[in-house]
Each structure stands twice: as structure tokens, then as C-alpha cells.
Amino acid sequence: IEVNIPEINEQQKIASFLALIDERIQTQNKIIRELIVLKTINTGRMFSGQLKFKKNNGDNYLDWTTRKLKEVTSLVNKRNKGNEKLPVYSINNKLGFVPQNEQFDGIDSEDRGYDIKLYKVIDKNIFAYNPARINVGSIGYSGELENIIISSLYVCFKTDDSVSDNFLLHYLKSDLFNKEVLRNVEGGVRDYLFYENFARIKFMLPSIEEQHRIADFLSSLDKKIDIETQLLQKLEEQKKFLLQQMFV
């Protein structure tokens, strides 16, 4: 193998420069890890009721209540009976709802010849999860998405007015909820959490005002993690570009 080798002084300058980028990348990874740990700790303390917000005047919010998920959610089973050619989505354990052709290399269920009449129609503010993958965070929230369809295998539900959807989504992605999942799954080779078992799970519910405070705080940490992750990606892309330019 033939390689181009500069003089020793230039080699040392190149190596020192790349070492600085590596050091910055390591620092950025550390920042992200620490933010993830911070969010995990605060999420656990908040959803267990150990850490609570106060009103702006210093007063406590109303006491938390223990509720079952069936008391604040209801199933959604609207089917695509008219066989409408609606966008097909899947649930990604990192991004939630994603177009199915992005999830599976440009191919969706209609391309595969599946019967989409059985698929479920998703409108705004609907939760959906994969009952076989809920333990790894395979759950999504439609938010402003509407008139899309997903596989009939997904469990879909909506909440009542006593729950902030953003608060519940953070809870459903927490370690505390995952422990409840492990207690309630059923199955043989693969564990499943169907709505009947999901609905029996108990959780602590604060007032709607405190729910919003908790959800906003945790969302701000998520945004910070996303920003730092994007910066890490740019640093890695910069290093890759420099390596390609230097060693040609």
C-alpha cells in the first residue's frame, strides 16, 4: 500500500490538530451523557412524587392522586374501511411516528401488497405503541399529525382532560413506567403489553398545572440534549471531512 507521508514536523502538526478535535468530541459526548443522567434522575424523582414544583407564590399544588391508566385513557380503533390511500406510518422508539417508507428503505405496507383497510386511522393527539416493543420505548404521539394510517398491530389510545399529553408521554418513556411494563406483560416467546394490561398500570398524577410544569421542564432537557447531539454530529462530520482532505 502506497501512502503519502509529509515531513515529520507536518505530521506532528496534523496529529496535534486532529487530537484537539478528538478531545472536543470526547468532551461533547461527556456533556450529552451528563444531560441524559440529569434527565433520568429528575424524571424518576418527579414521577415518583419525590420532587415537586411550587406555585409562583410559593404555595404547594394540590396533592397527587394514584390513578390507573384506564381511568384517564380510552382506546382508539378507527379503521381505514374505505381503503383510502393515506400516508402509512410506523412507530420508531426514538422518533415516535415516522413515515413507513423512511423506516423501511423506501417501501411501505401498500408497496408490499398489504390490506390497508384493516389499518388504523390516526388523527391529532393520539398515542400509539407496539405491544411487543413497548419495553424499548416503541411509543409515539401524533400531535398535529392527522389522516395517516398505521398497522392494526399497534395499540392506540387518547387521554381525557385530566391529563397533559406531554406529561403522560414523558411518563411512558420513563424507567418507572418500564418497570410497570415488566410486571404486566404476558406471552410466551415474546412479551406483549396489550391495552387490558396497560390500563391496569397505576401511576401518580399531579394537578394539571403541575403536570404542565413537569412536562415543560423535561422537554427543555430533551431540547438541550438534541442541541448538544447535533453539535456532536457536526464535529464528527468536520473530522471526517478533514481526514478526507488531508490523506488524499
HELIX and SHEET records of a PDB file:
HELIX    1   1 ILE A    8  PHE A   47  1                                  40    
HELIX    2   2 LEU A   69  VAL A   72  1                                   4    
HELIX    3   3 GLN A  100  GLN A  103  1                                   4    
HELIX    4   4 ILE A  116  LEU A  118  5                                   3    
HELIX    5   5 ILE A  134  VAL A  136  5                                   3    
HELIX    6   6 ASP A  165  LEU A  172  1                                   8    
HELIX    7   7 ASP A  175  ASN A  184  1                                  10    
HELIX    8   8 TYR A  195  PHE A  198  1                                   4    
HELIX    9   9 ILE A  208  MET A  246  1                                  39    
SHEET    1   A 2 THR A  65  LYS A  68  0                                        
SHEET    2   A 2 LYS A 202  LEU A 205 -1                                        
SHEET    1   B 4 THR A  73  LEU A  75  0                                        
SHEET    2   B 4 VAL A 155  THR A 159 -1                                        
SHEET    3   B 4 PHE A 127  TYR A 129 -1                                        
SHEET    4   B 4 ILE A 139  TYR A 141 -1                                        
SHEET    1   C 4 GLY A  96  PRO A  99  0                                        
SHEET    2   C 4 VAL A  88  ASN A  92 -1                                        
SHEET    3   C 4 ILE A 148  ILE A 150  1                                        
SHEET    4   C 4 LYS A 120  ILE A 122 -1                                        
SHEET    1   D 2 GLU A 186  GLY A 187  0                                        
SHEET    2   D 2 ASP A 191  TYR A 192 -1                                        
END                                                                             
